[in-house]
Amino acid sequence: MAHSRRGTRRVRRTVAAYAELVRVPNLFTAPPDVIAGAALAVAAGGTATVPAVAGVAAASVLLYAAGTALNDFFDAPVDAEERPERPIPAGRVSRPTAGVFGAALLLCAVLLAVAAAGATAGIGALAVATAVIAYDGVLKGGPAGFLAMGAARGLNVLFGTTATDATVASLPLWALGIPVVLATYVAGVTLVAATETTGASRRSVVVAGGAAGVAGTVAVTLLATVGLTTHGLAAGVGIVLAAAFLLVTGRALARAYRDPSPETVGPVIGTCVLALVPLDAAVAAVAGAGWALVAIAFVGPAVGLSQLFAVS
């Protein structure tokens, strides 16, 4: 009996370590990107099936998990000094294991995307994976690092369009602009996060705040123009969600501006990452209320798990 209890505790510790490694709350922010992308394609005249969208969304979760695992693999020497509580420096996951785990997740993501939505989805998954590897292994810490992270998110939204019968080339400019806007927002947040352990500069906080303001405003504009012409009620719901995004991120970044210390900046970054869910849901409302409701459903587990595991 005692041996069984010890075995159970070991399993729980292992599961908890890997949950920390992949930032499990953040995983729930990836499917809303895909849902938003698919919704944009549908609003532009494309069609989608539930299995394809679900499969591509699941692949996006694997891509995100791979990104965080590889992030900690490459950051292990720095984390040993700055974040010793993370699974690798704490000895709860070995560095080689994290590297193999991350690489395996990338491969599984591409294969799942192909199985769910065909070769185009596989190419989309490869594009996201390339951005992930570029950020984690090459560009992070450099002047282009925050742009690479933003690009990964923007590509994840475009990845969602591969779950439909629309092609990227056929999408109107208003649909193609949304991934760029979301990428800019994430790039701004990443700029603040780059100095999370030492304290952020107020200038980076202002940049992130401006990016958040643009993202929320563009979402409202999309809904007030394209959305209202076909889905009036859903557009109203989307505008409320966009306003919630602006309120949450505005308050959080204002707090970071007043006190840019590591103790404040870390939780603020977490809030800004989780705020992607209502922003994605607002964008998804352009195709109807159902799209928005499915996207916003991910906010519950994301916020709930953030009480147990670190987001940043």
VOTIVEX-839932 format. One line per 4 residues: their letters; for each residue x, z, y of N, C-alpha, C. Coordinates in steps of 0.02 Angstrom, whole numbers, padded with zeros to 5 digits. Layout:
a) X Z Y X Z Y X Z Y | ...
# end
This chain:
mahs) 00042 00000 -00060 00000 00000 00000 00044 00000 00063 | 00096 00043 00062 00141 00047 00120 00176 -00020 00130 | 00197 -00050 00073 00230 -00115 00077 00184 -00168 00106 | 00121 -00165 00088 00071 -00213 00115 00063 -00205 00190
rrgt) 00061 -00141 00212 00053 -00128 00284 00114 -00153 00322 | 00174 -00143 00294 00235 -00167 00328 00234 -00243 00332 | 00211 -00276 00279 00206 -00349 00279 00157 -00374 00331 | 00101 -00339 00337 00051 -00358 00388 00079 -00350 00458
rrvr) 00116 -00295 00469 00146 -00284 00535 00197 -00339 00552 | 00235 -00359 00501 00285 -00412 00513 00250 -00478 00532 | 00197 -00493 00497 00160 -00554 00512 00132 -00551 00583 | 00105 -00494 00602 00077 -00487 00669 00131 -00494 00722
rtva) 00190 -00465 00709 00245 -00470 00757 00268 -00542 00764 | 00270 -00578 00707 00292 -00648 00709 00242 -00691 00747 | 00178 -00680 00733 00125 -00718 00768 00129 -00704 00843 | 00137 -00640 00861 00141 -00622 00931 00202 -00654 00965
ayae) 00258 -00656 00929 00318 -00686 00957 00309 -00760 00971 | 00278 -00796 00924 00267 -00867 00935 00213 -00879 00987 | 00165 -00835 00992 00114 -00841 01045 00147 -00834 01113 | 00195 -00789 01119 00232 -00782 01181 00275 -00843 01194
lvrv) 00306 -00869 01142 00350 -00927 01149 00313 -00987 01177 | 00252 -00999 01154 00215 -01058 01176 00169 -01043 01235 | 00173 -00981 01262 00130 -00960 01319 00057 -00975 01301 | 00032 -00941 01252 -00033 -00958 01223 -00090 -00962 01275
pnlf) -00091 -00922 01329 -00146 -00932 01377 -00144 -01001 01408 | -00083 -01026 01421 -00075 -01091 01454 -00099 -01149 01411 | -00099 -01140 01346 -00120 -01194 01302 -00191 -01216 01317 | -00231 -01170 01341 -00301 -01186 01355 -00310 -01223 01422
tapp) -00254 -01233 01458 -00259 -01274 01519 -00244 -01347 01505 | -00220 -01363 01445 -00204 -01433 01428 -00265 -01475 01412 | -00312 -01453 01369 -00370 -01494 01355 -00412 -01513 01416 | -00420 -01468 01466 -00458 -01490 01525 -00426 -01549 01561
dvia) -00359 -01555 01559 -00326 -01615 01587 -00352 -01678 01552 | -00353 -01675 01486 -00376 -01732 01447 -00449 -01748 01460 | -00489 -01696 01463 -00561 -01705 01477 -00571 -01737 01545 | -00532 -01714 01595 -00537 -01743 01662 -00518 -01817 01660
gaal) -00464 -01833 01625 -00442 -01902 01620 -00494 -01946 01586 | -00522 -01923 01531 -00573 -01961 01496 -00635 -01969 01540 | -00653 -01916 01576 -00712 -01920 01620 -00702 -01971 01675 | -00641 -01974 01703 -00627 -02024 01754 -00637 -02095 01727
avaa) -00613 -02106 01666 -00620 -02172 01635 -00694 -02188 01622 | -00732 -02138 01600 -00803 -02148 01587 -00840 -02163 01653 | -00823 -02126 01705 -00855 -02137 01770 -00839 -02206 01797 | -00782 -02234 01775 -00763 -02301 01797 -00792 -02356 01753
ggta) -00832 -02336 01703 -00866 -02385 01661 -00845 -02386 01589 | -00797 -02344 01569 -00776 -02341 01500 -00822 -02299 01457 | -00810 -02300 01392 -00848 -02258 01346 -00799 -02217 01304 | -00823 -02161 01281 -00781 -02116 01242 -00820 -02087 01184
tvpa) -00785 -02067 01131 -00817 -02033 01075 -00790 -01962 01071 | -00831 -01917 01046 -00810 -01847 01040 -00748 -01839 00997 | -00745 -01871 00937 -00684 -01862 00896 -00621 -01884 00932 | -00624 -01939 00969 -00564 -01964 01003 -00542 -01915 01058
vagv) -00590 -01893 01098 -00573 -01846 01152 -00547 -01780 01123 | -00580 -01756 01071 -00557 -01693 01040 -00488 -01700 01010 | -00474 -01756 00977 -00409 -01767 00947 -00353 -01771 00999 | -00366 -01808 01053 -00316 -01814 01106 -00307 -01747 01141
aaas) -00361 -01709 01150 -00355 -01643 01179 -00313 -01597 01136 | -00323 -01600 01070 -00283 -01559 01024 -00209 -01580 01027 | -00197 -01645 01032 -00128 -01668 01038 -00096 -01643 01102 | -00135 -01638 01156 -00108 -01613 01219 -00089 -01539 01213
vlly) -00126 -01501 01172 -00108 -01431 01159 -00040 -01428 01125 | -00030 -01471 01075 00034 -01472 01039 00091 -01491 01086 | 00078 -01538 01130 00129 -01559 01178 00148 -01502 01225 | 00098 -01464 01247 00111 -01408 01291 00151 -01354 01254
aagt) 00130 -01339 01193 00165 -01289 01153 00237 -01310 01141 | 00247 -01374 01128 00315 -01400 01119 00356 -01391 01182 | 00325 -01405 01239 00360 -01398 01302 00384 -01328 01317 | 00342 -01279 01303 00363 -01210 01317 00414 -01185 01266
alnd) 00407 -01207 01203 00457 -01187 01152 00525 -01217 01169 | 00526 -01281 01188 00590 -01313 01206 00617 -01286 01272 | 00572 -01266 01317 00594 -01235 01379 00635 -01173 01364 | 00610 -01131 01320 00646 -01069 01303 00708 -01084 01261
ffda) 00707 -01137 01222 00766 -01157 01184 00823 -01175 01232 | 00809 -01216 01281 00861 -01237 01328 00880 -01180 01376 | 00832 -01136 01392 00844 -01083 01441 00873 -01020 01410 | 00885 -01019 01345 00905 -00957 01312 00963 -00920 01345
pvda) 01018 -00954 01365 01074 -00918 01397 01053 -00886 01464 | 01013 -00922 01503 00990 -00894 01567 00941 -00837 01555 | 00895 -00847 01508 00845 -00796 01493 00878 -00731 01468 | 00935 -00736 01436 00969 -00676 01412 00986 -00630 01470
eerp) 00995 -00658 01529 01011 -00618 01588 00949 -00604 01631 | 00907 -00655 01640 00852 -00648 01687 00786 -00628 01655 | 00775 -00648 01592 00711 -00633 01558 00725 -00609 01487 | 00759 -00552 01480 00778 -00529 01413 00719 -00511 01369
erpi) 00659 -00505 01398 00600 -00487 01358 00571 -00547 01322 | 00592 -00608 01337 00566 -00667 01303 00586 -00667 01230 | 00548 -00703 01187 00560 -00698 01115 00630 -00715 01092 | 00662 -00766 01121 00729 -00785 01097 00782 -00733 01116
pagr) 00790 -00715 01179 00842 -00664 01194 00826 -00596 01163 | 00762 -00582 01152 00743 -00518 01121 00754 -00519 01046 | 00771 -00577 01017 00785 -00581 00946 00725 -00587 00902 | 00666 -00600 00930 00605 -00606 00890 00594 -00677 00864
vsrp) 00626 -00726 00896 00627 -00795 00871 00699 -00820 00882 | 00728 -00850 00832 00797 -00875 00841 00796 -00939 00882 | 00851 -00951 00916 00854 -01011 00959 00849 -01075 00917 | 00886 -01083 00862 00879 -01144 00822 00808 -01154 00797
tagv) 00775 -01100 00777 00706 -01106 00752 00660 -01130 00807 | 00669 -01105 00867 00628 -01126 00924 00638 -01201 00938 | 00701 -01224 00932 00714 -01294 00944 00681 -01339 00893 | 00687 -01321 00830 00655 -01360 00777 00579 -01357 00783
fgaa) 00553 -01299 00799 00481 -01291 00807 00455 -01336 00863 | 00490 -01336 00920 00469 -01378 00976 00471 -01452 00959 | 00524 -01474 00926 00530 -01544 00907 00476 -01564 00857 | 00461 -01520 00810 00409 -01534 00761 00340 -01540 00794
lllc) 00328 -01498 00844 00264 -01501 00880 00257 -01567 00918 | 00312 -01592 00947 00309 -01656 00981 00291 -01712 00933 | 00323 -01713 00875 00309 -01764 00825 00237 -01760 00801 | 00213 -01699 00788 00144 -01691 00765 00095 -01713 00819
avll) 00111 -01701 00882 00067 -01721 00937 00059 -01797 00939 | 00114 -01832 00932 00111 -01906 00934 00070 -01932 00874 | 00084 -01905 00815 00047 -01927 00756 -00027 -01912 00761 | -00044 -01854 00787 -00115 -01837 00795 -00149 -01883 00845
avaa) -00114 -01899 00899 -00143 -01943 00950 -00158 -02011 00920 | -00111 -02038 00881 -00122 -02103 00849 -00181 -02100 00801 | -00184 -02047 00761 -00239 -02040 00713 -00307 -02033 00748 | -00307 -02001 00806 -00370 -01988 00840 -00395 -02047 00881
agat) -00348 -02082 00914 -00370 -02134 00961 -00328 -02197 00960 | -00284 -02205 00911 -00248 -02268 00905 -00180 -02270 00939 | -00150 -02329 00937 -00082 -02338 00961 -00075 -02323 01035 | -00125 -02340 01075 -00121 -02327 01147 -00115 -02252 01161
agig) -00153 -02212 01123 -00148 -02139 01130 -00079 -02115 01108 | -00051 -02146 01057 00016 -02128 01036 00067 -02141 01090 | 00059 -02197 01125 00104 -02213 01181 00095 -02161 01237 | 00032 -02142 01249 00019 -02090 01300 00052 -02024 01282
alav) 00048 -02006 01218 00080 -01944 01196 00155 -01948 01203 | 00184 -02006 01188 00256 -02015 01195 00277 -02010 01268 | 00235 -02035 01313 00251 -02031 01384 00253 -01958 01407 | 00203 -01919 01385 00203 -01847 01403 00264 -01812 01372
atav) 00278 -01828 01308 00335 -01797 01274 00401 -01813 01309 | 00407 -01875 01334 00468 -01894 01370 00476 -01853 01433 | 00421 -01844 01470 00423 -01804 01531 00440 -01731 01515 | 00414 -01706 01460 00428 -01637 01439 00502 -01628 01424
iayd) 00530 -01675 01385 00601 -01670 01367 00645 -01678 01429 | 00626 -01725 01473 00665 -01735 01534 00667 -01672 01577 | 00610 -01638 01582 00607 -01576 01622 00646 -01521 01588 | 00631 -01508 01525 00661 -01451 01490 00737 -01460 01481
gvlk) 00758 -01520 01462 00827 -01529 01442 00874 -01556 01494 | 00848 -01589 01547 00892 -01624 01593 00881 -01605 01666 | 00819 -01607 01688 00805 -01604 01760 00789 -01535 01787 | 00770 -01489 01744 00750 -01423 01768 00809 -01389 01803
ggpa) 00795 -01360 01860 00848 -01327 01898 00879 -01373 01949 | 00868 -01438 01943 00894 -01486 01991 00841 -01505 02042 | 00859 -01549 02089 00812 -01567 02143 00751 -01604 02118 | 00756 -01636 02059 00699 -01675 02032 00660 -01636 01979
gfla) 00680 -01575 01966 00648 -01537 01912 00574 -01526 01924 | 00557 -01506 01984 00486 -01490 01998 00444 -01554 01995 | 00474 -01612 02012 00438 -01675 02007 00425 -01694 01935 | 00474 -01680 01891 00466 -01695 01820 00410 -01654 01790
mgaa) 00405 -01592 01809 00351 -01549 01783 00284 -01574 01807 | 00280 -01594 01871 00218 -01622 01896 00200 -01686 01861 | 00250 -01727 01847 00238 -01791 01813 00209 -01779 01743 | 00233 -01727 01709 00207 -01712 01642 00132 -01697 01645
rgln) 00111 -01660 01696 00039 -01645 01702 -00001 -01706 01721 | 00025 -01746 01767 -00010 -01807 01786 -00018 -01854 01727 | 00035 -01860 01687 00032 -01902 01628 -00017 -01874 01576 | -00024 -01808 01575 -00071 -01778 01528 -00143 -01797 01546
vlfg) -00157 -01803 01611 -00223 -01826 01633 -00233 -01899 01613 | -00182 -01940 01625 -00186 -02010 01604 -00192 -02016 01528 | -00161 -01970 01492 -00166 -01968 01420 -00239 -01963 01399 | -00278 -01927 01437 -00349 -01920 01422 -00386 -01986 01425
ttat) -00364 -02032 01466 -00398 -02097 01471 -00390 -02137 01407 | -00338 -02122 01367 -00328 -02159 01305 -00379 -02141 01251 | -00419 -02090 01264 -00473 -02072 01217 -00535 -02114 01229 | -00531 -02161 01277 -00588 -02204 01293 -00568 -02277 01279
datv) -00615 -02322 01290 -00600 -02393 01280 -00575 -02426 01343 | -00565 -02387 01396 -00539 -02414 01459 -00463 -02415 01456 | -00432 -02463 01490 -00360 -02464 01495 -00339 -02436 01563 | -00279 -02411 01567 -00254 -02384 01630 -00256 -02439 01684
aslp) -00237 -02499 01665 -00235 -02554 01714 -00304 -02571 01742 | -00357 -02556 01704 -00424 -02573 01726 -00456 -02519 01771 | -00423 -02462 01777 -00453 -02407 01815 -00448 -02420 01890 | -00499 -02401 01928 -00496 -02409 02001 -00446 -02360 02032
lwal) -00428 -02372 02094 -00378 -02331 02128 -00400 -02258 02133 | -00466 -02247 02142 -00488 -02177 02149 -00477 -02138 02085 | -00482 -02172 02028 -00469 -02138 01964 -00395 -02128 01953 | -00354 -02177 01971 -00282 -02171 01962 -00252 -02120 02011
gipv) -00285 -02110 02066 -00258 -02063 02116 -00262 -01990 02094 | -00311 -01973 02052 -00319 -01903 02031 -00259 -01877 01993 | -00232 -01913 01943 -00172 -01887 01909 -00114 -01876 01957 | -00108 -01919 02007 -00054 -01911 02056 -00064 -01847 02096
vlat) -00126 -01834 02116 -00141 -01774 02155 -00128 -01711 02113 | -00150 -01711 02050 -00138 -01653 02007 -00063 -01644 01995 | -00027 -01700 01987 00045 -01695 01977 00078 -01664 02038 | 00055 -01682 02097 00083 -01654 02159 00071 -01580 02163
yvag) 00011 -01559 02145 -00005 -01487 02146 00040 -01449 02099 | 00048 -01473 02037 00090 -01439 01988 00163 -01439 02010 | 00185 -01494 02041 00254 -01497 02067 00264 -01442 02119 | 00214 -01433 02163 00220 -01381 02214 00223 -01311 02184
vtlv) 00181 -01298 02134 00182 -01233 02101 00249 -01222 02065 | 00275 -01275 02034 00339 -01271 01999 00396 -01257 02047 | 00391 -01284 02107 00442 -01271 02159 00445 -01196 02175 | 00387 -01164 02178 00385 -01092 02189 00412 -01055 02128
aate) 00392 -01077 02068 00412 -01043 02007 00487 -01048 01993 | 00521 -01097 02023 00592 -01106 02011 00633 -01046 02032 | 00607 -01008 02080 00643 -00949 02104 00604 -00885 02089 | 00563 -00889 02037 00519 -00833 02020 00557 -00768 02008
ttga) 00615 -00771 01975 00650 -00710 01957 00690 -00680 02015 | 00700 -00719 02068 00739 -00693 02125 00697 -00686 02187 | 00636 -00712 02186 00594 -00710 02245 00589 -00779 02276 | 00528 -00801 02289 00516 -00869 02313 00530 -00873 02388
srrs) 00546 -00934 02411 00552 -00946 02482 00482 -00958 02510 | 00470 -00936 02571 00404 -00946 02600 00390 -01020 02611 | 00443 -01060 02622 00432 -01132 02631 00404 -01163 02568 | 00429 -01143 02509 00402 -01170 02446 00330 -01150 02436
vvva) 00313 -01089 02457 00244 -01066 02451 00198 -01108 02496 | 00222 -01125 02555 00183 -01167 02601 00172 -01236 02571 | 00225 -01263 02540 00220 -01329 02507 00167 -01326 02452 | 00170 -01274 02411 00121 -01267 02356 00051 -01259 02384
ggaa) 00044 -01221 02438 -00022 -01213 02469 -00049 -01278 02496 | -00006 -01318 02526 -00027 -01384 02550 -00049 -01429 02494 | -00011 -01427 02439 -00029 -01468 02381 -00095 -01447 02351 | -00107 -01381 02349 -00171 -01356 02323 -00228 -01378 02368
gvag) -00217 -01374 02433 -00268 -01395 02480 -00286 -01469 02473 | -00235 -01510 02464 -00246 -01582 02454 -00284 -01595 02389 | -00263 -01560 02335 -00296 -01570 02270 -00370 -01552 02273 | -00385 -01495 02302 -00455 -01474 02307 -00495 -01520 02351
tvav) -00466 -01542 02407 -00501 -01586 02453 -00514 -01655 02422 | -00465 -01681 02386 -00474 -01746 02352 -00529 -01741 02299 | -00530 -01685 02263 -00583 -01676 02212 -00652 -01676 02245 | -00659 -01640 02300 -00723 -01638 02336 -00742 -01707 02361
tlla) -00693 -01743 02388 -00706 -01811 02414 -00729 -01857 02358 | -00696 -01853 02300 -00715 -01894 02243 -00788 -01881 02224 | -00806 -01817 02221 -00873 -01799 02200 -00925 -01818 02253 | -00906 -01812 02316 -00953 -01828 02370 -00964 -01902 02379
tvgl) -00921 -01943 02349 -00928 -02016 02354 -00949 -02045 02287 | -00902 -02050 02240 -00916 -02079 02175 -00967 -02037 02136 | -00958 -01972 02135 -01000 -01928 02095 -01073 -01927 02117 | -01084 -01922 02182 -01153 -01917 02207 -01194 -01980 02194
tthg) -01161 -02036 02186 -01198 -02099 02176 -01229 -02103 02107 | -01202 -02066 02059 -01227 -02071 01990 -01249 -02004 01960 | -01217 -01950 01980 -01231 -01884 01951 -01235 -01833 02006 | -01291 -01833 02042 -01298 -01789 02100 -01289 -01716 02085
laag) -01326 -01690 02035 -01322 -01619 02019 -01252 -01601 01994 | -01225 -01642 01950 -01158 -01629 01924 -01106 -01629 01980 | -01114 -01674 02028 -01068 -01676 02084 -01071 -01611 02123 | -01131 -01584 02131 -01137 -01519 02165 -01101 -01464 02128
vgiv) -01108 -01464 02061 -01072 -01415 02020 -00997 -01423 02028 | -00975 -01485 02028 -00904 -01499 02036 -00877 -01475 02103 | -00916 -01485 02156 -00894 -01462 02222 -00886 -01387 02223 | -00932 -01352 02190 -00926 -01279 02185 -00862 -01259 02148
laaa) -00847 -01294 02094 -00786 -01280 02055 -00724 -01294 02096 | -00725 -01349 02134 -00668 -01365 02177 -00659 -01312 02231 | -00715 -01287 02258 -00711 -01234 02308 -00682 -01170 02278 | -00701 -01156 02215 -00674 -01097 02181 -00599 -01104 02171
fllv) -00577 -01164 02153 -00505 -01177 02146 -00469 -01164 02212 | -00496 -01189 02267 -00465 -01179 02332 -00463 -01105 02351 | -00516 -01069 02336 -00519 -00998 02353 -00467 -00959 02312 | -00465 -00971 02247 -00420 -00933 02203 -00347 -00947 02219
tgra) -00330 -01011 02226 -00260 -01028 02240 -00241 -01008 02311 | -00287 -01015 02358 -00273 -00995 02427 -00257 -00921 02433 | -00298 -00880 02401 -00286 -00808 02404 -00221 -00789 02369 | -00208 -00821 02312 -00147 -00805 02274 -00085 -00824 02313
lara) -00084 -00885 02340 -00025 -00908 02376 -00015 -00871 02442 | -00070 -00850 02473 -00064 -00809 02533 -00030 -00743 02517 | -00046 -00716 02459 -00014 -00654 02436 00061 -00665 02425 | 00079 -00722 02396 00149 -00737 02385 00186 -00748 02451
yrdp) 00152 -00777 02500 00183 -00788 02565 00198 -00721 02600 | 00149 -00676 02595 00160 -00610 02626 00215 -00571 02592 | 00218 -00577 02526 00268 -00540 02487 00297 -00585 02433 | 00350 -00623 02449 00379 -00670 02402 00427 -00639 02351
spet) 00415 -00577 02334 00458 -00543 02286 00440 -00564 02215 | 00487 -00556 02167 00473 -00575 02098 00411 -00540 02069 | 00399 -00478 02088 00342 -00441 02062 00275 -00473 02083 | 00275 -00505 02140 00215 -00538 02165 00211 -00611 02142
vgpv) 00267 -00645 02145 00268 -00717 02132 00249 -00733 02060 | 00273 -00694 02011 00258 -00707 01941 00183 -00711 01928 | 00144 -00659 01945 00072 -00662 01935 00038 -00718 01975 | 00064 -00733 02034 00035 -00787 02075 00043 -00854 02039
igtc) 00102 -00866 02011 00113 -00928 01973 00064 -00932 01915 | 00055 -00877 01880 00007 -00875 01825 -00063 -00894 01849 | -00084 -00867 01906 -00150 -00883 01933 -00156 -00957 01949 | -00104 -00985 01979 -00106 -01056 01999 -00107 -01102 01938
vlal) -00074 -01082 01884 -00076 -01122 01823 -00147 -01120 01793 | -00175 -01061 01788 -00242 -01054 01759 -00295 -01088 01803 | -00282 -01093 01868 -00329 -01125 01914 -00336 -01199 01901 | -00291 -01228 01861 -00298 -01298 01843 -00363 -01311 01805
vpld) -00388 -01261 01769 -00449 -01271 01729 -00509 -01287 01774 | -00525 -01246 01825 -00582 -01264 01868 -00569 -01329 01907 | -00506 -01343 01924 -00492 -01406 01959 -00507 -01466 01913 | -00483 -01463 01851 -00498 -01515 01803 -00574 -01521 01792
aava) -00607 -01465 01787 -00680 -01466 01776 -00716 -01498 01834 | -00691 -01484 01895 -00721 -01516 01954 -00714 -01591 01951 | -00655 -01614 01932 -00644 -01687 01926 -00688 -01716 01871 | -00693 -01680 01815 -00733 -01705 01758 -00806 -01713 01776
avag) -00830 -01674 01826 -00900 -01678 01845 -00919 -01747 01871 | -00870 -01789 01888 -00885 -01856 01913 -00921 -01898 01860 | -00913 -01879 01796 -00945 -01915 01741 -01009 -01880 01717 | -01024 -01822 01744 -01084 -01787 01723 -01071 -01713 01712
agwa) -01125 -01674 01712 -01119 -01601 01705 -01090 -01581 01638 | -01106 -01618 01585 -01080 -01601 01519 -01004 -01601 01517 | -00973 -01650 01549 -00901 -01653 01551 -00872 -01591 01586 | -00903 -01572 01642 -00879 -01515 01680 -00886 -01450 01640
lvai) -00942 -01444 01605 -00955 -01383 01566 -00905 -01375 01509 | -00890 -01431 01475 -00841 -01427 01420 -00773 -01408 01447 | -00753 -01436 01504 -00688 -01420 01533 -00683 -01348 01555 | -00735 -01323 01590 -00731 -01255 01617 -00736 -01203 01562
afvg) -00760 -01222 01503 -00765 -01174 01447 -00696 -01147 01428 | -00644 -01184 01443 -00577 -01162 01424 -00550 -01107 01470 | -00584 -01093 01524 -00559 -01042 01570 -00565 -00972 01539 | -00616 -00962 01497 -00626 -00896 01465 -00567 -00875 01423
pavg) -00549 -00914 01371 -00491 -00895 01330 -00426 -00895 01369 | -00419 -00940 01417 -00357 -00942 01456 -00347 -00877 01495 | -00399 -00856 01530 -00394 -00794 01570 -00391 -00733 01525 | -00432 -00733 01471 -00431 -00676 01426 -00364 -00664 01394
lsql) -00333 -00718 01369 -00268 -00711 01336 -00212 -00696 01386 | -00223 -00713 01450 -00172 -00697 01501 -00166 -00622 01512 | -00216 -00585 01489 -00211 -00511 01494 -00166 -00483 01439 | -00152 -00523 01388 -00111 -00500 01332 -00042 -00533 01331
favs) -00037 -00595 01356 00026 -00632 01352 00043 -00660 01420 | 00109 -00666 01433 00133 -00692 01497 00114 -00766 01505 | 00099 -00786 01566 00083 -00855 01581 00144 -00892 01605 | 00185 -00860 01646 00244 -00893 01674 00307 -00871 01638
# end
